[in-house]
Amino acid sequence: MPRLPVIVHLDADAFFVSCEQALRPELRGTKCAVGGRERGIISSASYEARACGVYTPMPTARALKVCPDLYLIPHTPGLYGKMSRQMFDLCEQLTPIVQRNSIDEGYLDLGPCGFESAAEVELAVRKLQKRLWDELRIPVSMGVAANRLVAQIASKLRKPGGFVVVAPGAEAAFLAPLSVGKLPGVGTKTEASLAARGLKYVGDVLQRGESELAAIFGRDWRSFVAMARGEDDRPVETEHEDAKSYSQQETFAADIGDFATIERVAKRMIDELLPKIRQDRKRVSTMTVKVRYPDFQQASHAQTLAAATDLEAAFYPLAAPLLKAAWTQRRPLRLVSVRFSGVTDAAVQLEMFAEGDEKRRRLAAVLDKLNAGGREAVVRPGHQLAKPKPPA
């Protein structure tokens, strides 16, 4: 049997905005963005807003200057995690091997599905893409290839609503005409530096000799050449039902160096993760904040509470000190993530002086229920975002 392109990279288009538009279809086709009006940042922008220069994580005040008629939508706590779970649950109806990379993107391995031709694979993935739209109203872009690297690059080429298939054996030819900036890990500055050396396209890398490549990329030059050829043997890794941790990350469209902005992003992640932890009837004791720089150096710092909890109030005060401890190099960041570990079952957690926590927990359960319907009923403390005026 011939090799098939059985690895799929799914990348939701403007995910937070798409979730809000699923609830309010009248916002489709408008210049809108998810973010706070006062002291806020843009978390997700529609493609119409992006065409006006709005990007993530641009400060809201600046976004309103470049796009005065931008319609701001406040975060709906709990909505994005819920929609993400539904999205990946539908993926798992196609194949059991699904890697949930982040809230809005992941990988599928269709190897166990028994497809006998590339046409069968393409038909199945197109049906999944259509089903995600029909049932959830979430537009996604799909890349289909023989490995994760090429599938990921393919999914991002024709957004929104993209669908790109790369046949096995055609990886190098597919990548050759693309700019080197399309390769993972090549940021804007690195791309400019490589272009100055004559390496503007991926194919240019394969035209250089070993000594020249070693001088440019150092001891990792072979890995870079392998990437330029489209070689990747990483498997799709599934997550088990009993989570050992809960995490969320955000990769910024443009590197950002403002501490207050990054802190707000971290607190928003707390608001997204804790309802999921309560839903799973779990509690967590350790919070880890990780930062990643444009050159892909990264650092993290963690703190463990005396007792596990499922309440946001216990973790809000940790966001700033953990971020300061991890962000030791005062340069702009490419990514920030929050991870909760030390997971225990809520039913077996015993607490002294727990009456106050139980009151907070009952309140949190009410908030979760109010927000479960999708529209924002209550804004959690980590957001503090003003409601927008309806669009004209």
C-alpha positions as CSV (number, residue, x, y, z in Angstrom):
1,M,0.0,0.0,0.0
2,P,1.4,3.4,-0.9
3,R,2.2,6.0,1.8
4,L,-0.7,8.3,2.6
5,P,-0.9,11.8,4.0
6,V,-2.5,10.8,7.3
7,I,-1.3,13.5,9.7
8,V,-3.7,16.5,10.0
9,H,-3.0,19.8,11.6
10,L,-6.2,21.6,12.6
11,D,-5.9,25.3,13.3
12,A,-9.1,27.2,14.2
13,D,-9.5,30.6,12.5
14,A,-9.6,33.6,14.9
15,F,-10.9,31.2,17.5
16,F,-12.1,33.5,20.3
17,V,-13.9,35.7,17.8
18,S,-15.3,32.7,16.0
19,C,-16.7,31.4,19.3
20,E,-18.4,34.7,20.0
21,Q,-19.7,34.8,16.4
22,A,-21.2,31.4,16.8
23,L,-23.4,32.9,19.4
24,R,-24.0,36.1,17.6
25,P,-24.0,35.5,13.8
26,E,-24.7,39.1,13.1
27,L,-21.0,39.8,14.0
28,R,-19.8,37.8,11.1
29,G,-18.2,39.9,8.4
30,T,-17.7,42.8,10.8
31,K,-14.5,44.4,12.2
32,C,-14.7,42.9,15.6
33,A,-12.2,41.7,18.3
34,V,-12.3,40.0,21.6
35,G,-10.7,42.2,24.3
36,G,-11.1,44.8,27.0
37,R,-12.0,48.5,26.3
38,E,-10.2,49.8,29.4
39,R,-6.6,48.8,30.1
40,G,-7.1,45.8,27.9
41,I,-5.5,43.9,25.0
42,I,-6.8,42.3,21.8
43,S,-7.0,38.5,22.3
44,S,-8.4,37.7,18.9
45,A,-9.4,39.8,15.9
46,S,-11.7,39.0,13.0
47,Y,-10.0,38.9,9.6
48,E,-11.8,42.1,8.6
49,A,-10.2,43.8,11.6
50,R,-6.8,42.3,10.8
51,A,-7.0,43.9,7.4
52,C,-7.2,47.2,9.2
53,G,-4.0,46.5,11.2
54,V,-5.5,45.0,14.3
55,Y,-3.5,42.1,15.7
56,T,-3.0,40.0,18.9
57,P,-1.9,41.2,21.5
58,M,-2.2,44.8,20.5
59,P,-3.4,47.2,23.3
60,T,-7.0,48.0,22.8
61,A,-6.4,51.7,22.8
62,R,-4.1,51.4,19.8
63,A,-6.5,49.0,18.1
64,L,-9.2,51.6,18.3
65,K,-6.9,54.2,16.7
66,V,-6.0,52.0,13.7
67,C,-9.6,50.8,13.4
68,P,-12.0,53.4,14.9
69,D,-15.1,51.4,14.0
70,L,-13.8,48.2,15.7
71,Y,-16.5,46.5,17.7
72,L,-15.1,45.1,21.0
73,I,-16.4,41.9,22.5
74,P,-15.6,41.1,26.2
75,H,-14.2,37.7,27.0
76,T,-17.0,35.2,27.8
77,P,-15.5,33.1,30.6
78,G,-15.8,29.3,30.1
79,L,-17.0,29.6,26.5
80,Y,-13.7,29.1,24.7
81,G,-12.7,26.0,26.7
82,K,-16.1,24.5,26.2
83,M,-16.0,25.1,22.4
84,S,-12.5,23.7,22.3
85,R,-13.5,20.5,24.0
86,Q,-16.5,20.1,21.6
87,M,-14.2,20.7,18.7
88,F,-11.7,18.1,19.6
89,D,-14.5,15.6,20.7
90,L,-15.7,15.7,17.2
91,C,-12.2,15.1,15.9
92,E,-12.0,12.0,18.1
93,Q,-15.1,10.6,16.4
94,L,-12.9,10.3,13.3
95,T,-9.7,9.0,14.9
96,P,-8.7,8.1,18.5
97,I,-5.3,9.6,18.0
98,V,-5.8,13.3,18.6
99,Q,-3.2,15.7,20.2
100,R,-4.7,18.8,21.7
101,N,-1.8,21.2,21.3
102,S,-3.6,24.3,22.6
103,I,-7.1,25.5,23.0
104,D,-7.5,26.1,19.2
105,E,-5.1,23.8,17.4
106,G,-4.0,20.2,17.4
107,Y,-3.0,17.1,15.4
108,L,-4.9,14.1,14.2
109,D,-3.3,10.8,13.1
110,L,-5.6,9.0,10.6
111,G,-3.4,5.9,10.4
112,P,-5.8,3.7,12.4
113,C,-8.7,4.7,10.1
114,G,-7.7,2.2,7.4
115,F,-7.9,4.6,4.5
116,E,-6.6,3.0,1.3
117,S,-6.1,6.1,-0.9
118,A,-5.2,9.8,-0.5
119,A,-8.7,10.6,-2.0
120,E,-10.3,8.8,0.9
121,V,-8.2,10.7,3.4
122,E,-9.0,14.1,1.8
123,L,-12.8,13.3,1.7
124,A,-12.8,12.4,5.4
125,V,-10.9,15.5,6.5
126,R,-13.1,17.8,4.4
127,K,-16.2,16.2,6.0
128,L,-14.7,16.9,9.4
129,Q,-14.0,20.5,8.5
130,K,-17.6,20.9,7.3
131,R,-19.0,19.2,10.4
132,L,-17.1,21.5,12.7
133,W,-18.8,24.4,10.9
134,D,-22.3,22.8,10.7
135,E,-22.4,21.8,14.3
136,L,-20.3,24.4,16.1
137,R,-20.1,27.2,13.6
138,I,-16.3,27.2,14.1
139,P,-14.2,27.8,10.9
140,V,-11.0,25.8,10.8
141,S,-8.0,25.5,8.5
142,M,-6.6,22.0,7.8
143,G,-3.2,20.9,6.6
144,V,-2.8,17.2,5.6
145,A,0.6,15.6,5.1
146,A,2.7,12.7,6.0
147,N,4.2,14.3,9.1
148,R,3.4,17.0,11.7
149,L,5.9,19.6,10.5
150,V,4.5,19.8,6.9
151,A,0.9,19.5,8.0
152,Q,1.3,22.5,10.4
153,I,2.9,24.7,7.7
154,A,0.2,23.7,5.2
155,S,-2.7,24.5,7.6
156,K,-1.5,28.1,7.9
157,L,-1.0,28.9,4.3
158,R,-4.5,29.7,3.2
159,K,-6.3,30.9,6.3
160,P,-9.2,31.4,6.9
161,G,-10.9,28.2,5.9
162,G,-7.8,26.8,4.3
163,F,-7.4,23.2,3.1
164,V,-4.0,22.1,1.8
165,V,-2.9,18.5,1.1
166,V,0.8,17.7,0.6
167,A,1.5,14.3,-1.0
168,P,4.1,12.0,0.6
169,G,7.4,12.6,-1.1
170,A,6.5,16.1,-2.2
171,E,7.5,17.8,1.1
172,A,10.7,19.5,-0.1
173,A,9.1,20.7,-3.3
174,F,6.1,22.0,-1.3
175,L,8.4,24.0,1.1
176,A,11.0,25.2,-1.4
177,P,9.1,28.3,-2.7
178,L,7.9,29.4,0.7
179,S,9.7,32.2,2.6
180,V,12.0,30.9,5.4
181,G,9.7,32.7,7.9
182,K,7.1,29.9,7.3
183,L,9.4,27.5,9.1
184,P,8.6,27.0,12.8
185,G,11.0,29.0,15.0
186,V,12.0,31.5,12.4
187,G,10.8,34.9,13.7
188,T,10.8,38.2,11.9
189,K,14.4,39.2,12.9
190,T,15.8,35.8,12.0
191,E,14.0,35.9,8.7
192,A,15.5,39.3,7.9
193,S,18.9,38.1,8.9
194,L,18.7,35.0,6.7
195,A,17.4,37.1,3.8
196,A,20.4,39.4,4.1
197,R,22.6,36.2,3.6
198,G,20.6,35.3,0.5
199,L,18.4,32.7,2.2
200,K,15.0,34.2,1.4
201,Y,13.1,31.0,0.5
202,V,13.2,27.6,2.1
203,G,14.7,26.2,-1.1
204,D,17.7,28.5,-0.9
205,V,18.8,26.6,2.2
206,L,19.2,23.4,0.3
207,Q,21.4,25.1,-2.3
208,R,24.2,26.0,0.1
209,G,27.2,23.8,1.1
210,E,27.7,22.2,4.5
211,S,30.4,24.6,5.6
212,E,28.4,27.7,4.8
213,L,25.3,26.3,6.5
214,A,27.4,25.5,9.6
215,A,28.7,29.0,9.7
216,I,25.1,30.4,9.5
217,F,23.2,28.0,11.8
218,G,26.0,26.7,14.0
219,R,26.0,23.1,15.3
220,D,22.3,22.7,14.7
221,W,22.6,23.3,10.9
222,R,21.7,19.7,10.1
223,S,18.4,20.0,12.0
224,F,17.6,23.1,10.0
225,V,18.3,21.4,6.7
226,A,16.1,18.5,7.7
227,M,13.3,20.9,8.5
228,A,13.8,22.6,5.1
229,R,13.4,19.2,3.5
230,G,10.2,18.6,5.3
231,E,11.5,15.8,7.4
232,D,9.8,15.1,10.8
233,D,9.4,11.8,12.7
234,R,7.5,13.1,15.7
235,P,4.4,11.0,16.5
236,V,1.0,12.4,17.3
237,E,0.7,12.1,21.1
238,T,-2.7,11.6,22.7
239,E,-3.7,12.9,26.1
240,H,-5.3,10.6,28.6
241,E,-8.7,11.2,30.1
242,D,-7.3,11.5,33.7
243,A,-5.3,14.7,33.3
244,K,-2.1,15.1,35.3
245,S,-2.2,18.8,34.5
246,Y,-4.2,21.6,33.0
247,S,-2.5,24.2,30.7
248,Q,-3.1,26.9,28.3
249,Q,-0.7,29.0,26.2
250,E,-0.8,31.9,23.9
251,T,1.6,32.6,21.1
252,F,1.6,36.3,20.2
253,A,1.3,37.5,16.6
254,A,3.9,40.2,17.5
255,D,6.5,40.0,20.3
256,I,5.3,41.9,23.4
257,G,7.3,43.4,26.3
258,D,4.7,45.1,28.4
259,F,4.5,43.4,31.9
260,A,0.9,44.5,32.7
261,T,-0.3,43.1,29.4
262,I,1.3,39.7,29.9
263,E,0.0,39.6,33.4
264,R,-3.6,40.2,32.1
265,V,-3.1,37.4,29.6
266,A,-2.0,35.0,32.4
267,K,-4.9,35.9,34.6
268,R,-7.3,35.3,31.7
269,M,-5.8,31.8,31.4
270,I,-6.6,31.2,35.1
271,D,-10.2,32.2,34.4
272,E,-10.3,29.7,31.5
273,L,-8.7,26.8,33.2
274,L,-10.3,26.8,36.7
275,P,-13.9,26.2,35.4
276,K,-12.6,23.1,33.6
277,I,-10.9,21.9,36.7
278,R,-14.1,22.3,38.7
279,Q,-16.1,20.5,36.0
280,D,-13.7,17.6,36.2
281,R,-14.2,17.6,40.0
282,K,-10.5,18.1,40.5
283,R,-8.3,20.4,42.5
284,V,-4.7,21.6,41.9
285,S,-1.9,22.8,44.0
286,T,0.9,24.0,41.7
287,M,0.8,26.8,39.2
288,T,3.6,27.2,36.7
289,V,4.2,30.2,34.4
290,K,6.4,29.7,31.3
291,V,7.7,32.4,29.0
292,R,9.3,32.0,25.6
293,Y,11.5,34.5,23.8
294,P,11.6,35.1,20.0
295,D,14.7,33.0,19.7
296,F,12.8,30.1,21.4
297,Q,14.7,30.3,24.7
298,Q,12.3,29.7,27.5
299,A,12.0,29.7,31.2
300,S,9.4,28.9,33.8
301,H,8.7,29.3,37.5
302,A,6.3,27.5,39.8
303,Q,4.7,27.8,43.2
304,T,2.9,25.2,45.2
305,L,0.1,26.0,47.6
306,A,-0.2,24.4,51.0
307,A,-3.5,22.7,50.0
308,A,-5.0,22.0,46.6
309,T,-7.9,24.1,45.5
310,D,-10.2,24.8,42.5
311,L,-10.7,28.5,43.2
312,E,-9.3,31.4,41.1
313,A,-8.8,33.6,44.1
314,A,-5.9,31.4,45.3
315,F,-4.0,31.8,42.1
316,Y,-4.6,35.4,41.0
317,P,-1.9,36.7,43.4
318,L,0.6,34.3,42.0
319,A,0.4,35.5,38.5
320,A,2.7,38.6,38.8
321,P,5.4,37.1,41.0
322,L,5.7,33.9,38.9
323,L,5.8,36.0,35.8
324,K,8.6,38.2,37.3
325,A,10.5,35.1,38.4
326,A,10.4,33.4,35.0
327,W,10.8,36.6,32.9
328,T,14.4,37.3,34.0
329,Q,15.6,38.6,30.6
330,R,13.8,41.9,30.1
331,R,13.1,41.4,26.4
332,P,9.9,41.0,24.5
333,L,8.1,37.6,24.7
334,R,6.8,35.3,21.9
335,L,4.7,33.1,24.2
336,V,3.3,32.8,27.7
337,S,1.6,29.8,29.3
338,V,0.0,28.9,32.6
339,R,-0.1,25.3,33.8
340,F,-1.8,23.7,36.9
341,S,-0.5,20.5,38.3
342,G,-0.6,18.6,41.5
343,V,-4.1,17.3,40.5
344,T,-6.2,15.6,43.2
345,D,-9.8,14.5,43.3
346,A,-12.1,17.1,44.9
347,A,-13.9,14.4,46.8
348,V,-10.8,13.3,48.8
349,Q,-9.5,16.8,49.5
350,L,-9.8,17.5,53.3
351,E,-9.4,21.1,54.4
352,M,-9.2,22.8,57.8
353,F,-11.1,26.1,58.1
354,A,-12.7,25.4,54.8
355,E,-16.0,27.2,55.4
356,G,-14.8,30.3,53.6
357,D,-13.6,28.3,50.6
358,E,-16.8,26.4,50.4
359,K,-18.7,29.7,50.2
360,R,-16.4,30.8,47.4
361,R,-16.8,27.4,45.7
362,R,-20.6,27.7,45.8
363,L,-20.3,31.1,44.2
364,A,-17.9,29.8,41.6
365,A,-20.3,27.0,40.8
366,V,-23.1,29.6,40.3
367,L,-20.8,31.6,38.0
368,D,-19.9,28.5,36.0
369,K,-23.5,27.7,35.5
370,L,-24.4,31.2,34.5
371,N,-21.6,31.3,32.0
372,A,-22.1,27.8,30.7
373,G,-24.8,28.9,28.2
374,G,-22.2,30.8,26.2
375,R,-23.1,34.4,26.6
376,E,-21.3,36.3,29.3
377,A,-23.6,36.5,32.4
378,V,-20.8,37.5,34.9
379,V,-17.3,38.9,34.3
380,R,-14.8,37.1,36.5
381,P,-12.3,39.1,38.5
382,G,-9.4,38.2,36.2
383,H,-11.1,40.0,33.4
384,Q,-12.7,43.2,34.6
385,L,-13.6,44.1,31.0
386,A,-16.2,46.6,30.1
387,K,-19.2,45.6,27.9
388,P,-19.1,47.0,24.4
389,K,-21.9,49.0,22.8
390,P,-23.8,47.2,20.1
391,P,-22.5,47.7,16.6
392,A,-24.1,50.4,14.6
